[in-house]
Amino acid sequence: MLKLSVKPGEYVLIGDDIKIVFAGGSSNNIRILVDAPKSYNIARSEALERYGMAPDPGNEVKHYRDRELSPEAKEKIKAILMEERKKARRAEAAKNPLKKYGGS
């Protein structure tokens, strides 16, 4: 098991197609965004326990049609992604300070 400390907006990549973004939280709960192909069965342990299911093959939680994200959620995701891009640009600029002024 891997234990990580992350800050809001940071993310963890799992393989080539799963991204887990830490969206914030408090000492008692956290909010994460999971971006993964629909072919992966993703379920919270609480949901599995509530329905008396074990996380074994054949016990997949049935998925229903995706609900549209709320405008607030879309804005939060957009803000997190924009902040990540800004951080990447700042890091790149810090590595190559002369590039901004046409230097090499």
Secondary structure by P-SEA (a helix, b strand, c coil): cbbbbbcccccccccccbbbbbccccccbbbbbbbcccccccccaaaaaaacccccccccccccccccccaaaaaaaaaaaaaaaaaaaaaaaaaccccccccc
